C-alpha cells in the first residue's frame, strides 16, 4: 500500500521524482478500467498533473522542499472545485456543468503545500448519504470486495487510498462522510474541527455542518498531512496524562460485539501507556441526533430548491426522496434546531471539557463492517451515521482509525481546549495522539 511517509521520504532523498510518482499513479488509475472500480475516478487532467510534477521536481532539486505533501499525488472528492475540471457531484443534475475556473480554497492550500491533484473522485450524490451507493455512474464498490459498499459520501477518495493508488485524498464530512468510508475501507479518516479547513468553493450540503477532511493510510500519515497544511502548527501530544472518555449508554453500547471488544482492547492499550480512561455518558445524544436532519435537510433543500423543483427526475431517486421530505418544513422548526444546536455545543463541550476534564472520547465509528451493494440506502443510514453525527453537530475534531487486526473503525474525538503546548489546534493534536496510540503506529 502506498503511504505518505514513504512517498515523501523517497521524494526528498531523490529515490523517486514527483514525475515518476505521478506517472505511476496515473497508470494505476488507468488500470481501473474494466474493473468494478472503473467509476471511481470522476475526472482527471493528466497533462496538468504532470506539469505540476515537473515544477515540484525543479523546486525540490533546488532545495526548496516545502514539506511532506510536496510532489505528492492526491485525489479530490468531486464536490470540490479544481480549476480546469468539472464539478459534477455524482449527479446528472450537473452533467453539463463547465470546468471550474478556479480552485476551491482547500485546493489552493494543498497546492501551497506542494500537493498535486491527479483525479476527482466518486461520491454519494451531492454528499447526501453515507453509503456510496447513489451516484449517476453507479455505486462505489468496496476496495477489497466489490460485492460490498465502500461507505460514503467520500467513497471514491477512500477507495483510492485503500487500494494504495494515492497516499492522501480529500473528502468532505457533514455527518460522517470521511469517517464512515474510512472505517469500512480500513484506513484513517480525519474530520478536523469546524472551520479548521476552508469550505469555500465546495458545493454545500449543510452550510452549518460541512467540514473538509483527510483520508490516509493510517493516523501517522494523517498527522503528517495535517501538519503540512499552511497555518497548522501540529505538535505531538503524549498520551500519558490524557483523560479519555469511553462512551457508554444508549447507542454507544455495543456490549458483547466485536466492536465492543475492539474498543476494550484500545482502552487497555491507552491505559498501559499512562492515559486515564473512564466511562462517560452522553445524555444529549438524542438531541444531537434530532437537530442534525432538520438543519442538514433544510439547508440541502435551500441549495437545490430551484433545480429540484424544475426537474426532480434528474436526481437519483434516494436523493430526490430526501429533498422531497424537506419541501414543507416550516422555517421556525429550522431556526429552533439551529438554536438548539448552538446551545448543545456550549453545554455539552463545557461539561465534557470542564466538568469531566476530558481530552478525548473513544467509540466505534459504525455498528456494521459493510453491507451488500444491493442494500437499501435508507436502511443503512442509522448504522453508518448515528455514531458520527454528534461530533459534527458539536464541531469537534474526530478521526476514524482501523482497530489493529479487527477490521473495525474506532472513532477518536478531540476535546482538549487551550494551547498548553499542543500547537495551534490542541483538540486535533489530542485526537491524533490517541489515534496513533490505538493503532500502535511507530512514529520513529
C-alpha positions as CSV (number, residue, x, y, z in Angstrom):
1,X,0.0,0.0,0.0
2,X,1.3,3.5,-0.9
3,X,1.7,5.7,2.2
4,X,2.6,9.3,2.6
5,X,5.7,8.9,4.8
6,X,7.4,6.5,2.4
7,X,6.5,8.6,-0.6
8,X,7.7,11.8,1.0
9,X,10.9,10.2,2.1
10,X,11.6,8.9,-1.4
11,X,10.9,12.3,-3.0
12,X,13.2,14.1,-0.6
13,X,16.1,11.7,-0.9
14,X,15.9,11.6,-4.7
15,X,14.9,7.9,-4.8
16,X,11.8,9.0,-6.6
17,X,10.9,12.0,-8.6
18,X,7.5,13.6,-8.5
19,X,7.1,13.0,-12.2
20,X,7.8,9.3,-11.7
21,X,5.4,9.2,-8.8
22,X,2.6,10.9,-10.7
23,X,3.2,8.7,-13.8
24,X,2.8,5.6,-11.6
25,X,-0.4,6.9,-10.0
26,X,-1.9,7.8,-13.4
27,X,-1.0,4.3,-14.7
28,X,-2.7,2.8,-11.6
29,X,-5.8,4.9,-12.4
30,X,-5.7,3.6,-16.0
31,X,-5.7,0.0,-14.6
32,X,-9.1,0.6,-13.0
33,X,-10.8,0.5,-16.5
34,X,-12.9,-2.6,-16.9
35,X,-12.9,-3.4,-13.2
36,X,-15.6,-2.9,-10.6
37,X,-13.8,0.3,-9.7
38,X,-13.9,1.9,-13.2
39,X,-16.3,4.6,-12.0
40,X,-14.2,5.7,-9.0
41,X,-12.4,8.5,-11.0
42,X,-14.9,11.2,-11.9
43,X,-12.4,13.5,-13.8
44,X,-8.7,13.9,-14.4
45,X,-6.2,16.1,-16.3
46,X,-3.0,14.1,-16.8
47,X,-1.2,16.9,-18.6
48,X,-1.8,19.4,-15.7
49,X,-0.8,16.8,-13.1
50,X,2.5,16.1,-15.0
51,X,3.2,19.8,-15.4
52,X,2.8,20.3,-11.6
53,X,5.0,17.3,-11.0
54,X,7.8,18.8,-13.2
55,X,7.5,22.0,-11.3
56,X,7.8,20.1,-8.0
57,X,10.9,18.3,-9.2
58,X,12.6,21.5,-10.1
59,X,11.8,23.1,-6.7
60,X,12.9,20.0,-4.7
61,X,16.1,19.7,-6.7
62,X,16.8,23.4,-6.0
63,X,16.5,22.7,-2.2
64,X,13.1,24.3,-1.9
65,X,11.3,21.4,-0.3
66,X,8.1,22.6,1.4
67,X,7.0,19.6,3.4
68,X,5.5,16.1,3.4
69,X,3.0,16.9,0.7
70,X,5.5,18.4,-1.8
71,X,5.3,16.5,-5.0
72,X,2.7,14.0,-3.7
73,X,-0.3,12.9,-5.8
74,X,-3.7,13.5,-4.1
75,X,-7.3,12.7,-5.1
76,X,-10.2,15.1,-4.5
77,X,-13.9,14.4,-3.9
78,X,-16.0,15.7,-6.8
79,X,-17.9,18.2,-4.9
80,X,-14.8,20.4,-4.5
81,X,-13.8,22.8,-7.3
82,X,-10.5,22.1,-9.1
83,X,-9.6,24.6,-11.8
84,X,-9.9,23.1,-15.3
85,X,-12.1,20.1,-14.2
86,X,-15.9,20.0,-13.9
87,X,-17.6,19.6,-10.5
88,X,-20.4,17.0,-11.1
89,X,-21.1,15.8,-7.6
90,X,-22.0,12.4,-8.9
91,X,-25.2,13.7,-10.4
92,X,-26.9,14.1,-13.8
93,X,-28.1,17.5,-12.5
94,X,-24.5,18.8,-13.1
95,X,-23.8,16.6,-16.1
96,X,-23.4,19.7,-18.4
97,X,-21.5,21.9,-16.0
98,X,-18.4,23.6,-17.4
99,X,-15.0,23.2,-15.9
100,X,-14.4,25.2,-12.7
101,X,-12.5,28.4,-13.4
102,X,-10.7,28.4,-10.1
103,X,-9.7,26.1,-7.3
104,X,-11.6,25.8,-4.0
105,X,-9.7,27.4,-1.2
106,X,-8.7,24.0,0.2
107,X,-7.1,23.1,-3.1
108,X,-5.2,26.4,-3.1
109,X,-3.9,25.5,0.4
110,X,-2.9,22.0,-0.7
111,X,-1.1,23.4,-3.8
112,X,0.7,25.8,-1.4
113,X,1.9,22.7,0.4
114,X,3.1,21.2,-2.9
115,X,0.4,18.6,-3.4
116,X,-0.5,17.5,-7.0
117,X,-4.2,16.8,-7.9
118,X,-4.4,13.7,-10.1
119,X,-8.1,12.9,-10.0
120,X,-11.5,13.9,-8.8
121,X,-13.4,11.0,-7.2
122,X,-16.8,9.3,-6.9
123,X,-19.2,10.4,-4.1
124,X,-22.7,9.6,-2.9
125,X,-24.8,12.1,-4.9
126,X,-24.3,15.6,-3.6
127,X,-22.7,14.1,-0.5
128,X,-26.2,13.4,0.8
129,X,-25.8,9.9,2.1
130,X,-23.4,7.6,3.9
131,X,-23.2,4.5,1.6
132,X,-21.6,5.5,-1.7
133,X,-24.5,3.6,-3.4
134,X,-26.1,6.6,-5.0
135,X,-24.3,8.2,-8.0
136,X,-25.2,8.7,-11.7
137,X,-22.3,6.4,-12.6
138,X,-23.4,3.6,-10.2
139,X,-22.3,2.6,-6.7
140,X,-18.7,2.7,-5.4
141,X,-17.5,-0.9,-4.7
142,X,-15.5,-1.7,-1.6
143,X,-11.8,-1.6,-2.4
144,X,-11.2,-5.2,-1.3
145,X,-14.6,-6.9,-2.0
146,X,-16.6,-5.5,-4.9
147,X,-19.8,-7.1,-3.7
148,X,-19.8,-4.7,-0.7
149,X,-20.3,-0.9,-0.3
150,X,-17.4,1.4,0.3
151,X,-19.3,3.8,2.6
152,X,-19.8,7.4,1.8
153,X,-20.2,10.0,0.9
154,X,-16.4,10.4,0.3
155,X,-16.5,7.0,-1.4
156,X,-14.0,7.3,-4.2
157,X,-11.4,9.1,-2.1
158,X,-11.5,6.3,0.4
159,X,-11.3,3.6,-2.2
160,X,-8.2,5.1,-3.9
161,X,-6.4,5.4,-0.6
162,X,-7.4,1.9,0.5
163,X,-6.3,0.4,-2.9
164,X,-2.9,2.0,-2.4
165,X,-3.2,4.3,-5.5
166,X,-2.8,7.6,-3.8
167,X,-1.4,8.3,-0.3
168,X,-3.8,11.1,0.5
169,X,-7.2,12.0,-0.6
170,X,-9.6,14.9,0.3
171,X,-13.2,14.5,1.2
172,X,-15.9,16.3,2.9
173,X,-17.7,15.3,6.1
174,X,-21.1,16.7,7.1
175,X,-22.4,13.9,9.3
176,X,-19.9,11.0,8.7
177,X,-18.7,11.3,5.2
178,X,-14.9,10.9,5.8
179,X,-15.1,8.8,8.9
180,X,-17.6,6.1,7.7
181,X,-15.9,5.2,4.4
182,X,-12.5,5.2,6.3
183,X,-14.0,2.7,8.8
184,X,-15.5,0.4,6.2
185,X,-12.4,0.5,3.9
186,X,-9.8,0.0,6.7
187,X,-8.0,3.4,6.5
188,X,-7.9,6.6,8.5
189,X,-10.4,9.4,8.0
190,X,-10.0,12.7,9.8
191,X,-12.5,15.5,10.2
192,X,-10.9,18.5,11.9
193,X,-12.9,20.9,13.9
194,X,-15.5,23.2,12.3
195,X,-13.8,25.9,10.3
196,X,-10.3,24.5,10.6
197,X,-10.1,23.9,6.9
198,X,-12.0,26.2,4.5
199,X,-15.1,25.1,2.6
200,X,-15.1,27.9,0.0
201,X,-15.5,26.5,-3.5
202,X,-17.3,23.4,-2.3
203,X,-20.9,22.5,-3.3
204,X,-22.6,22.6,0.1
205,X,-24.8,20.0,1.7
206,X,-25.2,21.8,5.0
207,X,-23.5,25.2,5.4
208,X,-23.8,24.7,9.2
209,X,-22.1,21.2,9.4
210,X,-19.9,20.8,6.3
211,X,-16.3,20.1,7.0
212,X,-13.3,19.2,4.8
213,X,-11.4,16.1,5.8
214,X,-8.4,14.0,5.0
215,X,-8.2,10.3,4.1
216,X,-4.9,8.5,4.5
217,X,-3.5,5.0,5.1
218,X,-3.2,5.5,8.9
219,X,-3.1,8.1,11.7
220,X,0.6,8.8,11.2
221,X,0.1,9.8,7.6
222,X,-2.9,11.8,8.8
223,X,-0.7,13.7,11.3
224,X,1.9,14.3,8.5
225,X,-0.7,15.6,6.1
226,X,-2.5,17.7,8.7
227,X,0.8,19.3,9.9
228,X,1.7,20.1,6.3
229,X,-1.3,22.3,5.8
230,X,-0.5,26.0,5.7
231,X,-1.4,27.7,9.0
232,X,-1.4,24.5,11.1
233,X,1.1,24.0,13.9
234,X,0.6,20.4,14.9
235,X,2.6,19.2,17.9
236,X,2.6,15.6,19.1
237,X,0.7,15.3,22.4
238,X,1.9,12.5,24.8
239,X,-0.9,10.0,25.6
240,X,0.4,9.7,29.1
241,X,-1.6,12.0,31.3
242,X,-4.5,12.4,28.9
243,X,-8.0,11.8,30.3
244,X,-10.1,9.8,27.7
245,X,-13.8,9.0,27.9
246,X,-15.1,5.7,26.7
247,X,-18.7,6.4,25.6
248,X,-21.3,4.2,27.3
249,X,-25.1,4.0,27.3
250,X,-27.8,4.2,24.5
251,X,-26.4,3.9,21.0
252,X,-22.8,3.9,22.4
253,X,-23.2,0.4,24.0
254,X,-22.4,-2.5,21.7
255,X,-21.9,-4.9,24.5
256,X,-20.8,-8.4,23.5
257,X,-20.0,-7.4,19.9
258,X,-16.7,-7.4,18.0
259,X,-17.0,-3.5,18.1
260,X,-17.1,-3.6,21.9
261,X,-14.1,-5.9,22.0
262,X,-12.1,-3.7,19.7
263,X,-12.8,-0.7,21.9
264,X,-11.9,-2.7,25.0
265,X,-8.5,-3.5,23.6
266,X,-7.9,0.1,22.6
267,X,-8.7,1.3,26.0
268,X,-6.4,-1.2,27.6
269,X,-3.6,0.0,25.3
270,X,-4.3,3.6,26.3
271,X,-4.2,2.7,30.0
272,X,-1.0,0.8,29.6
273,X,0.5,4.0,28.0
274,X,-0.5,6.1,31.0
275,X,-3.8,7.6,29.9
276,X,-6.7,7.8,32.4
277,X,-9.6,6.0,30.6
278,X,-13.0,6.5,32.2
279,X,-16.6,5.6,31.2
280,X,-18.6,8.6,30.1
281,X,-22.3,9.1,29.2
282,X,-23.6,11.5,26.6
283,X,-27.2,12.0,27.7
284,X,-27.6,14.7,25.0
285,X,-27.1,12.1,22.2
286,X,-30.8,12.0,21.1
287,X,-31.0,15.8,21.0
288,X,-27.8,16.0,18.9
289,X,-29.2,13.3,16.5
290,X,-32.5,15.2,16.4
291,X,-31.3,18.5,15.2
292,X,-29.0,17.2,12.5
293,X,-31.5,16.1,9.9
294,X,-33.6,19.2,10.4
295,X,-30.7,21.5,9.8
296,X,-29.0,19.5,7.1
297,X,-32.2,18.8,5.3
298,X,-33.4,22.4,5.3
299,X,-30.0,23.7,4.1
300,X,-29.8,21.0,1.4
301,X,-33.2,21.8,0.1
302,X,-32.4,25.5,0.0
303,X,-29.3,24.8,-2.1
304,X,-31.2,22.6,-4.5
305,X,-34.7,24.1,-4.4
306,X,-34.8,25.8,-7.9
307,X,-33.1,22.8,-9.7
308,X,-35.1,20.2,-7.8
309,X,-38.5,21.9,-8.4
310,X,-37.7,22.5,-12.1
311,X,-36.6,18.8,-12.8
312,X,-36.7,16.4,-9.9
313,X,-36.2,13.5,-12.3
314,X,-32.5,14.4,-12.9
315,X,-31.8,13.5,-9.2
316,X,-31.2,9.9,-8.2
317,X,-34.3,8.5,-6.5
318,X,-32.9,8.3,-3.0
319,X,-31.6,11.9,-3.2
320,X,-34.9,13.1,-4.6
321,X,-36.8,11.4,-1.7
322,X,-34.6,13.1,0.9
323,X,-35.1,16.5,-0.8
324,X,-38.8,16.0,-1.2
325,X,-39.2,15.3,2.5
326,X,-37.8,18.8,3.3
327,X,-40.2,20.8,1.0
328,X,-42.8,21.7,3.6
329,X,-40.6,22.0,6.7
330,X,-41.6,25.3,8.4
331,X,-38.9,27.9,8.9
332,X,-39.5,28.1,12.7
333,X,-38.5,24.4,13.0
334,X,-35.2,25.0,11.2
335,X,-34.5,28.1,13.3
336,X,-35.3,26.3,16.6
337,X,-33.0,23.4,15.6
338,X,-30.2,25.9,14.9
339,X,-30.6,27.5,18.3
340,X,-30.8,24.1,20.0
341,X,-27.6,23.0,18.2
342,X,-25.8,26.2,19.4
343,X,-27.0,25.6,23.0
344,X,-25.9,22.0,22.9
345,X,-22.4,22.9,21.6
346,X,-21.9,25.2,24.5
347,X,-23.4,23.0,27.2
348,X,-22.0,19.6,26.1
349,X,-18.5,20.9,25.5
350,X,-18.5,22.8,28.8
351,X,-19.4,19.6,30.6
352,X,-17.0,17.3,28.8
353,X,-14.1,19.7,29.0
354,X,-14.6,21.4,32.3
355,X,-16.6,19.1,34.5
356,X,-15.4,15.8,33.1
357,X,-12.0,17.2,32.4
358,X,-11.7,15.1,29.2
359,X,-9.1,15.5,26.4
360,X,-10.7,12.9,24.1
361,X,-13.5,10.4,23.6
362,X,-13.4,6.9,22.0
363,X,-16.2,4.8,20.5
364,X,-16.9,2.7,17.5
365,X,-17.3,4.6,14.2
366,X,-20.1,2.5,12.9
367,X,-22.1,-0.5,14.1
368,X,-21.5,-2.6,10.9
369,X,-18.4,-3.5,8.9
370,X,-20.0,-3.0,5.5
371,X,-23.1,-4.2,3.5
372,X,-24.1,-5.6,0.2
373,X,-24.2,-3.4,-2.9
374,X,-27.8,-4.4,-3.2
375,X,-28.7,-2.8,0.1
376,X,-31.4,-0.2,0.5
377,X,-29.6,3.1,1.3
378,X,-32.3,4.2,3.7
379,X,-31.8,1.1,5.9
380,X,-28.1,1.9,6.3
381,X,-28.3,5.5,7.3
382,X,-28.6,4.8,11.1
383,X,-25.8,2.2,11.5
384,X,-23.4,4.3,9.3
385,X,-24.3,7.8,10.6
386,X,-25.5,7.9,14.1
387,X,-22.2,7.4,16.0
388,X,-20.6,10.2,13.9
389,X,-23.3,12.9,13.8
390,X,-23.0,14.1,17.4
391,X,-19.4,15.3,16.7
392,X,-20.3,17.1,13.6
393,X,-23.0,19.0,15.5
394,X,-20.5,19.7,18.2
395,X,-17.9,20.8,15.6
396,X,-15.1,19.0,17.3
397,X,-12.3,17.0,15.5
398,X,-12.8,13.3,15.1
399,X,-10.7,10.6,13.4
400,X,-11.7,7.0,12.5
401,X,-8.8,4.6,12.6
402,X,-8.7,0.8,12.0
403,X,-8.6,-1.2,15.2
404,X,-5.5,-3.4,14.9
405,X,-6.4,-6.8,13.5
406,X,-10.1,-6.3,13.8
407,X,-11.2,-4.7,10.5
408,X,-13.3,-2.2,12.6
409,X,-13.2,1.6,12.7
410,X,-12.7,3.2,16.1
411,X,-13.5,6.9,16.3
412,X,-11.4,9.2,18.4
413,X,-12.8,12.6,19.3
414,X,-10.5,15.5,20.3
415,X,-11.7,17.8,23.1
416,X,-8.5,19.5,24.6
417,X,-9.0,23.2,24.9
418,X,-6.4,26.0,25.1
419,X,-2.9,25.8,23.7
420,X,-0.9,24.3,26.5
421,X,2.0,23.4,24.2
422,X,-0.3,21.4,21.8
423,X,0.1,23.6,18.8
424,X,-2.4,25.8,17.0
425,X,-5.2,23.1,17.1
426,X,-5.0,21.4,20.5
427,X,-8.1,19.2,20.1
428,X,-6.8,17.9,16.8
429,X,-3.4,17.2,18.4
430,X,-5.1,15.2,21.2
431,X,-7.2,13.2,18.8
432,X,-4.2,12.3,16.6
433,X,-2.1,11.4,19.6
434,X,-4.8,8.9,20.9
435,X,-5.3,7.6,17.3
436,X,-1.6,6.9,17.0
437,X,-1.5,5.0,20.3
438,X,-4.6,3.0,19.4
439,X,-3.2,2.0,16.0
440,X,0.2,1.2,17.5
441,X,1.9,3.2,14.8
442,X,5.6,3.8,15.3
443,X,6.4,7.4,14.8
444,X,10.1,6.9,14.6
